[in-house]
Amino acid sequence: MKEFRFHGRRLPRYDHTAPFVGAARLLAMAALREGKQVQFRPPWLFLRGYVPEAAHLRVATEPIESYSQEYVLDLVAVTDASILTAIDVTAGLKETGVVLVNGASPVSLKGRARTAIADLDAIARRFATDLALPMAAATVALSGVVSQKALAAVVQAETSGRARQQALRALEAAAQAVAESKR
């Protein structure tokens, strides 16, 4: 079983899905498409605008029988680098775990956590997509929890026309950016 936590901030609006929640949802849908078992826990329903929040995701090939809210994380994805100063994102991370940070400059974290830094905001702006798409693609590239094909299939099912083409290009660009940051 692989466990993930996605950190971010939500806008104080109910008509907008936060990118950290959208990325976790896309990965959950891609895992379901591949026949895997999924537990997805978005943040609480009430809206607390601009406050650091987290969404959790578990993916396994066999039924997930744990309903615990204690996680042993394989990957932590951070959509807003300013969160790193507000909370300890490495809490619960495995020794072999990775922290994916959306940003352009190097970051320092507590402990020996491996980090991957990619400017996913720039990719989202360049391809006129939501930040959730590049964040999900980068997570897949780092963890291998699902295939890029499954993620692309989910994106194809949810978009159409020019938006579909831009979204698929954003997925490729994000995967490539993370691959370059690991070198």
C-alpha positions in Angstrom: 0.0 0.0 0.0 1.2 3.5 -0.9 0.2 6.5 1.2 0.3 10.1 0.1 -0.5 13.5 1.7 -1.1 16.6 -0.4 -0.7 20.0 1.3 -2.1 23.3 0.1 -4.3 26.2 0.7 -7.9 26.7 -0.4 -9.4 29.9 -1.6 -12.4 31.0 0.5 -14.8 30.1 -2.3 -17.0 27.1 -2.7 -17.0 27.1 -6.5 -13.3 26.2 -6.8 -11.5 22.9 -6.1 -8.1 23.5 -4.5 -5.2 22.1 -6.5 -4.0 19.8 -3.7 -7.5 18.2 -3.5 -7.8 18.0 -7.3 -4.4 16.3 -7.7 -5.3 13.7 -5.1 -8.7 13.1 -6.7 -7.0 12.7 -10.2 -4.6 10.1 -8.8 -7.5 8.3 -7.1 -9.5 8.1 -10.3 -6.4 6.9 -12.2 -5.8 4.2 -9.6 -9.4 3.1 -9.8 -9.1 2.9 -13.6 -6.2 0.5 -13.2 -8.3 -1.7 -10.9 -6.6 -0.7 -7.6 -8.2 0.0 -4.3 -8.4 3.6 -3.1 -9.0 5.6 0.1 -9.3 9.3 -0.5 -9.8 11.8 2.3 -10.1 15.4 1.3 -10.0 18.1 4.0 -13.0 18.8 6.1 -16.1 20.2 4.4 -16.2 23.6 6.0 -14.0 26.1 4.2 -11.1 27.7 6.0 -9.6 30.0 3.4 -5.8 30.4 3.1 -5.1 28.0 6.0 -2.8 25.1 5.3 -4.8 22.0 4.8 -4.1 18.4 3.7 -5.8 15.7 1.6 -4.8 12.0 2.1 -4.7 9.2 -0.4 -4.0 5.5 0.0 -3.6 3.2 -3.0 -3.2 -0.6 -2.9 -3.6 -3.6 -5.1 -5.6 -5.4 -2.4 -8.5 -4.2 -0.3 -7.5 -1.5 2.2 -8.7 -2.5 5.6 -7.1 0.3 7.6 -9.4 3.2 8.5 -6.7 4.8 10.7 -5.9 8.4 10.3 -2.3 7.7 11.1 -0.3 7.5 7.9 3.2 6.2 7.0 3.7 8.3 3.9 5.6 7.4 0.7 5.2 10.9 -0.7 4.2 14.3 0.5 3.2 16.9 -2.2 3.2 20.6 -1.3 1.5 22.9 -3.7 2.5 26.1 -1.9 6.1 26.4 -0.6 5.1 28.9 2.1 3.5 26.0 3.9 6.9 24.6 4.7 7.5 27.3 7.3 4.0 26.9 8.8 3.9 23.1 9.4 6.2 20.1 9.5 5.4 18.4 6.2 7.8 15.6 6.9 5.8 14.2 9.8 4.9 10.6 9.1 7.2 10.3 6.1 9.0 7.0 5.6 12.8 7.0 5.6 12.6 6.4 1.8 9.8 8.9 1.3 10.0 11.9 -0.9 8.7 15.5 -0.5 7.6 17.1 -3.8 7.6 20.9 -3.6 6.0 23.2 -6.1 8.6 26.0 -6.3 11.5 27.4 -8.2 14.1 27.8 -5.4 15.7 25.2 -3.2 14.1 24.4 0.2 15.4 23.0 3.5 13.4 20.5 5.4 13.7 18.9 8.8 15.5 15.5 8.9 16.9 13.7 5.9 13.8 13.9 3.7 14.6 13.6 0.0 13.1 16.5 -2.0 12.1 17.0 -5.5 11.5 20.6 -6.5 9.7 21.6 -9.7 8.1 24.9 -10.8 4.6 23.3 -11.5 2.9 26.8 -11.3 4.9 27.8 -14.4 3.8 24.6 -16.2 0.2 25.2 -15.3 0.4 28.8 -16.5 2.2 27.9 -19.7 -0.5 25.3 -20.7 -3.4 27.2 -19.2 -4.4 24.3 -16.9 -5.2 23.9 -13.2 -2.2 23.3 -10.9 -3.8 19.9 -10.0 -2.8 18.4 -13.4 1.0 19.0 -13.2 1.0 18.1 -9.5 -0.7 14.8 -10.2 1.7 14.0 -13.0 4.7 14.9 -10.9 3.5 12.6 -8.1 3.0 9.8 -10.6 6.5 10.4 -12.0 8.1 10.2 -8.5 6.0 7.4 -7.0 4.9 5.2 -9.9 1.7 4.5 -8.1 -0.2 4.5 -11.4 0.9 4.7 -15.0 1.1 8.0 -16.9 -1.3 6.3 -19.4 -4.0 5.9 -16.7 -3.6 9.5 -15.6 -3.8 10.7 -19.2 -6.9 8.6 -19.7 -8.6 10.3 -16.7 -7.7 13.7 -18.1 -9.0 12.7 -21.6 -12.3 11.6 -20.0 -12.7 14.9 -18.1 -11.6 17.4 -20.8 -12.3 18.0 -24.4 -11.0 20.0 -27.4 -8.1 22.4 -27.0 -8.2 22.0 -23.2 -7.6 18.3 -23.5 -4.5 18.9 -25.7 -3.1 21.5 -23.3 -3.8 19.3 -20.3 -1.9 16.3 -21.9 1.0 18.5 -22.7 1.1 19.8 -19.1 1.2 16.2 -17.8 4.2 15.4 -20.0 6.0 18.7 -19.1 5.5 18.1 -15.3 6.8 14.5 -15.5 9.8 15.7 -17.4 10.4 18.6 -14.9 10.4 16.2 -12.0 12.7 13.7 -13.8 15.2 16.6 -14.3 15.0 17.7 -10.7 15.9 14.1 -9.5 19.2 14.2 -11.3 
